[in-house]
Amino acid sequence: MVLSIAFRCDASVRIGTGHVMRCLTLARALRARGHACHFIMRDLSGHQGTRVRAEGFGVTLLSAPCGQAIPAGPAHAKWAEVPWVEDASETAAALKAKTDWLVLDHYAFDVEWETAALPPGARLCVIDDLADRAHACDVLVDQNLGRRAEDYDTLVPAEAARLIGPRHALLRPEFAAARKDALAARTARGGMLNYVLITMGGVDADNATGAVLASSALRGVQVTCVLGPGAPSLSSVKAQAAALPGVSVQVDVPDLSPLMAAADLAIGATGGTAWERCVLGLPTLMLVLADNQAPAAWALARAGAGIGLGRMGEAGLDARLAAALAACADPATLMRLATAAAAVTDGEGTPRVVAALEAPPLRLIPASMADAELIWHWRRSLSQEHLRYGPTPDLPQHLRWFDAALADPYRLLFVAQTDVPLGHLRLDLAGAEATVSILLAPDARGQGLGLRLLALLAAEARTRGVQRLHAQIHASNAASRRLFTRTGYHEDPVAEGFLSFTLPL
C-alpha cells in the first residue's frame, strides 16, 4: 500500500539544518519504497526549502513570522517563531485530504500542537531528542545514546512504539554501505593520526570551526573543514584556512562518508553527524554547541567513542583541545576510541524506522480455536516456573481448556497482531474487576511490545465497565515485574511466591 506521508520540520540559523536533513533521509528511503512524501516548513531565514525541492519533494512553505509574541510552552517554543496555535492551524490546512502519517521533527511543539494539527485517521511519528514534553504519537524515535524507553513512560501513550537509541538513527544509506571498508582501512592505518575532519553542523552559528582552527595544536596534520553554504562564518573560516598550511574548506558536501572514512579523527558537534561518524568508526573530539547536545556528548564519552571538549564559549578550549590531540597521537588510544565508536551503531536505523511506519497498526482481536496451538507453543517457550497455573499441559489438554475458555462469557481471550500474531492476552472478568495475563510470541519479546499490549488491554477493559485490573507475577520474574510497574500497576505483597499488581481504571 502506498502511504501519504507529511513531514513538519524547520531549519534556520537558530535551529540549524539537522532536523530537515534527517527528515530528508527518511523521506528518500520512504520514496524508494514507493511512498509519497511532502514537506511542510516555515519560511524562516535558512529554511532549506530550496534544498528539499531540489531533492524532488513537494514543499509547502508556511508564512514568514511577523514578530508575534510566543506564549509559554515547551522549552524551545520560541524556535517556531509563531504561536503554536497558529502553526498547528496552518499545518492542518496544508495537509492533504488523505494523510497516513505526519512525521514531526520539531522541539517547539508538544501534545497540544499535535492534537490540533493531526487530521482524523492520520498517525503521528515524532522524532525527538529531549524527552522533555508530552506527545500524542503512535511512533516515537529518539536516536540518542543513553536514552531509555522508560524516559518516555509519562510522555507518550503506552501503546506507542518507541524506537530508542542510535540503532534507530536516521542516517543516509551511504554510511552503512561504506562501513565494512572504512573499518578495515582504519585498522590497516593502525591508529596513526594524520588527517582531521572538522564538522560543526551546516550552520555553525557560533563559529566553532574558527575557534578550533585557531588552536596551534592542529599544526602538522591535514585538516578539512565542512560547512553549509548558509553558515554565517563561512567567509571568515575560508580566510582563516587560506592562511594555514594543510587546511581546506569544503562547502555543502552531499555525502560526508568518504571524508569520514578517510579521516583518522573528527572534531565536531554532537548532533546527527555524531552517529554518522560512529558508523564508520571515526572517533571524535566533541564540542557541545547547544544544551540538547550535552547528554549525547556525555554518553559518547562514557562509551569510549570520543573525548569531550566542553561547551563552546567556555574558557580553556585551546588547552583542552591540545591535551585531547596529544592523547590521540598514541595509536593504541586512537584505535580504542575507533573500536568503541564503531560499536555504537551499524547505520541501519533508517530501514528500521521505515519498517515501523509501514507496519499495520497493532490491534487486539478476539481469539479463536485456530490460534490455540500457536499459543500453546508460545507458552511452552517460557520458563515454566514463572507460570501461575503450573507447567504447560500437553497439547490435547490445552486445546480442551482453550475451547472451554472461548465458551466462558467471563473469560475473554485475545490475539495481538499487526500483519502477524505477536501475543496472547486474557481478561478474567469478575464484576467491575478483572485479572489480566499476557504472553508474547518469542520473536516479539524484548521490543517494548508488552507496554503497548497492556495499554490496549486496559482500553478494552474500560469499554466493558471494568474499574480495576489485577495481575499476578512470579516473584522471580524480573522482566514481567518491571513491565507491570512501568505500565502503572501498583505492587502488592508477595503471596505463595507470586506478586500481586493492581491498576485502577
C-alpha positions, 0 to 999 in steps of 0.5 A: 500500500502506498502511504501519504506521508507529511513531514513538519520540520524547520531549519534556520540559523537558530535551529540549524539544518539537522532536523530537515536533513534527517527528515530528508533521509527518511523521506528518500528511503520512504520514496524508494519504497514507493511512498509519497512524501511532502514537506511542510516548513516555515519560511524562516531565514535558512529554511532549506526549502530550496534544498528539499525541492531540489531533492524532488519533494513537494514543499509547502512553505508556511508564512514568514513570522511577523514578530508575534509574541510566543506564549509559554510552552515547551522549552524551545517554543520560541524556535517556531517563531509563531504561536503554536496555535497558529502553526498547528492551524496552518499545518492542518490546512496544508495537509492533504485530504488523505494523510497516513502519517505526519512525521514531526521533527520539531522541539517547539511543539508538544501534545497540544500542537499535535492534537490540533494539527493531526487530521482524523485517521492520520498517525503521528511519528515524532522524532525527538531528542529531549524527552522533555514534553508530552506527545500524542504519537503512535511512533516515537524515535529518539536516536540518542545514546543513553536514552531509555524507553522508560524516559518516555513512560509519562510522555507518550501513550503506552501503546506507542512504539518507541524506537530508542537509541542510535540503532534507530538513527536516521542516517543516509544509506551511504554510511552503512554501505561504506562501513565494512571498508572504512573499518578495515582501512582504519585498522590497516592505518593502525591508529596513526593520526594524520588527517582531521575532519572538522564538522560543526553542523551546516550552520555553525552559528557560533563559529566553532570551526574558527575557534578550533582552527585557531588552536596551534595544536592542529599544526602538522596534520591535514585538516578539512573543514565542512560547512553549509553554504548558509553558515554565517562564518563561512567567509571568515573560516575560508580566510582563516584556512587560506592562511594555514598550511594543510587546511581546506574548506569544503562547502555543502558536501552531499555525502560526508562518508568518504571524508569520514572514512578517510579521516583518522579523527573528527572534531565536531558537534554532537548532533546527527553527524555524531552517529554518522561518524560512529558508523564508520568508526571515526572517533571524535573530539566533541564540542557541545554547541547547544544544551540538547547536545550535552547528554549525547556528548556525555554518553559518547564519552562514557562509551569510549567513542570520543573525548569531550571538549566542553561547551563552546564559549567556555574558557580553556578550549585551546588547552583542552583541545591540545591535551585531547590531540596529544592523547590521540597521537598514541595509536593504541588510544586512537584505535580504542576510541575507533573500536568503541565508536564503531560499536555504537551503531551499524547505520541501519536505523533508517530501514528500521524506522521505515519498517515501523511506519509501514507496519499495520497498526497493532490491534487486539482481536478476539481469539479463536480455536485456530490460534490455540496451538500457536499459543500453546507453543508460545507458552511452552517457550517460557520458563515454566516456573514463572507460570501461575497455573503450573507447567504447560499441559500437553497439547490435547489438554490445552486445546480442551481448556482453550475451547472451554475458555472461548465458551466462558462469557467471563473469560475473554481471550485475545490475539495481538497482531499487526500483519502477524500474531505477536501475543496472547492476552486474557481478561478474567472478568469478575464484576467491575474487576478483572485479572489480566495475563499476557504472553508474547510470541518469542520473536516479539519479546524484548521490543517494548511490545508488552507496554503497548499490549497492556495499554490496549488491554486496559482500553478494552477493559474500560469499554466493558465497565471494568474499574480495576485490573489485577495481575499476578507475577512470579516473584522471580520474574524480573522482566514481567515485574518491571513491565507491570510497574512501568505500565502503572500497576501498583505492587502488592505483597508477595503471596505463595511466591507470586506478586500481586499488581493492581491498576485502577481504571 
